């Protein structure tokens, strides 16, 4: 069971531009671009878990992050997830342990990775969309 998941969807039906909708439906390279974004984010998350934000002890949380791109009825979906139970508590903070007596501060290793890579993600998608219309 997945404990912590991020979803990102691209659904061509919801775009206002008919030209962009048609181009995205006919172009099969969008999953590849979403995969590049997934790879970029997972690498940044792992860097944050290697001492920048959280200290790496066993490496289980570091190694648990993976990404997948799925085709849906309406478009594509990028899923970045970890199956480690404590992934969520380290990101958001909270109480854990016996009788919830231990408080863990939020670390924001995941959200900081997304903020750090925002420009790179925007660049990947901008290049992709511009290639559609430059043809």
Number of C-alpha atoms within 10 A of each C-alpha: 7 9 12 17 15 11 12 13 16 18 16 18 15 11 13 9 11 12 11 16 15 13 15 21 15 11 10 10 12 19 19 11 18 25 19 16 22 21 16 17 26 23 16 19 23 22 17 21 21 16 11 12 15 17 11 16 11 8 12 13 20 22 13 14 20 17 21 15 20 13 12 11 6 13 17 18 19 21 18 20 19 22 17 17 13 14 22 19 18 18 19 15 16 14 13 13 9 7 7 9 9 11 12 15 13 13 18 18 21 23 14 16 19 17 12 13 16 13 10 15 19 12 12 14 16 11 11 15 15 10 10 14 10 6 5
